Amino acid sequence: MDQLLSRMTTEEKVGQMVMDITHDPPGGMPDEKTRQMIQDHHIGATTIYNKKDPAFMAKYNNQLQQWAADTSRWHTKREND
């Protein structure tokens, strides 16, 4: 863990301590503001409200994870990505 922390920027460390509420239209996918928080501010967690369907939640969370992976210095593309 210390090795990883030593390689992170201050901005990345601060972002990992931040939890934000996702922003999206009712019943919709996360919006541009949520993408910006993930990609520009490196937030480490989100709170998601009013999403009950497991299939939709999987799609929703996959979108959040993809945004994080797209801008991560640590993500290695796999063949299936």
C-alpha positions as CSV (number, residue, x, y, z in Angstrom):
1,M,0.0,0.0,0.0
2,D,2.8,2.4,0.8
3,Q,4.4,1.8,-2.6
4,L,1.1,2.7,-4.3
5,L,0.5,5.8,-2.2
6,S,4.1,7.0,-2.9
7,R,3.3,6.9,-6.7
8,M,0.0,8.8,-6.4
9,T,-0.2,12.5,-6.9
10,T,-1.6,14.7,-4.1
11,E,-4.7,15.3,-6.3
12,E,-5.3,11.5,-6.7
13,K,-4.9,11.0,-2.9
14,V,-7.4,13.7,-2.1
15,G,-9.8,12.4,-4.7
16,Q,-9.7,8.9,-3.2
17,M,-11.0,10.4,0.1
18,V,-14.0,12.1,-1.6
19,M,-17.4,10.5,-1.9
20,D,-19.9,12.2,-4.3
21,I,-23.6,11.7,-5.1
22,T,-24.1,10.6,-8.7
23,H,-26.0,13.1,-10.9
24,D,-28.4,11.8,-13.4
25,P,-32.0,12.4,-14.7
26,P,-34.6,10.2,-12.9
27,G,-34.2,6.7,-14.2
28,G,-31.2,7.7,-16.3
29,M,-27.6,6.9,-16.6
30,P,-25.0,9.1,-14.8
31,D,-24.5,12.5,-16.4
32,E,-21.6,14.7,-17.4
33,K,-21.2,16.2,-13.9
34,T,-20.6,12.7,-12.5
35,R,-18.2,11.9,-15.3
36,Q,-16.2,15.1,-14.5
37,M,-16.1,14.2,-10.8
38,I,-14.7,10.8,-11.6
39,Q,-12.3,11.8,-14.3
40,D,-11.2,15.2,-13.3
41,H,-11.2,14.9,-9.5
42,H,-10.4,11.2,-9.1
43,I,-13.2,10.6,-6.6
44,G,-12.9,7.3,-4.8
45,A,-16.6,6.5,-4.1
46,T,-20.1,7.5,-5.1
47,T,-23.5,7.3,-3.5
48,I,-26.3,6.2,-5.8
49,Y,-30.0,6.6,-4.9
50,N,-33.3,5.2,-6.2
51,K,-31.9,2.5,-8.5
52,K,-33.5,-0.9,-7.7
53,D,-33.1,-3.0,-10.8
54,P,-30.0,-5.2,-10.5
55,A,-29.4,-5.3,-14.3
56,F,-29.7,-1.5,-14.6
57,M,-27.3,-1.1,-11.6
58,A,-24.8,-3.4,-13.3
59,K,-24.9,-1.2,-16.4
60,Y,-24.8,2.0,-14.3
61,N,-21.8,0.9,-12.2
62,N,-20.0,-0.4,-15.3
63,Q,-20.3,3.1,-16.8
64,L,-18.8,4.7,-13.6
65,Q,-16.0,2.1,-13.7
66,Q,-15.3,2.7,-17.4
67,W,-15.0,6.4,-16.9
68,A,-12.5,5.8,-14.0
69,A,-10.5,3.3,-16.1
70,D,-10.4,5.6,-19.1
71,T,-8.5,8.2,-17.2
72,S,-6.5,6.1,-14.8
73,R,-2.8,6.0,-14.9
74,W,-3.0,2.6,-13.3
75,H,-5.5,0.8,-15.6
76,T,-4.1,-1.6,-18.1
77,K,-6.3,-2.4,-21.1
78,R,-7.2,-6.0,-21.3
79,E,-8.2,-7.7,-24.6
80,N,-11.9,-7.7,-23.6
81,D,-12.0,-4.0,-22.6
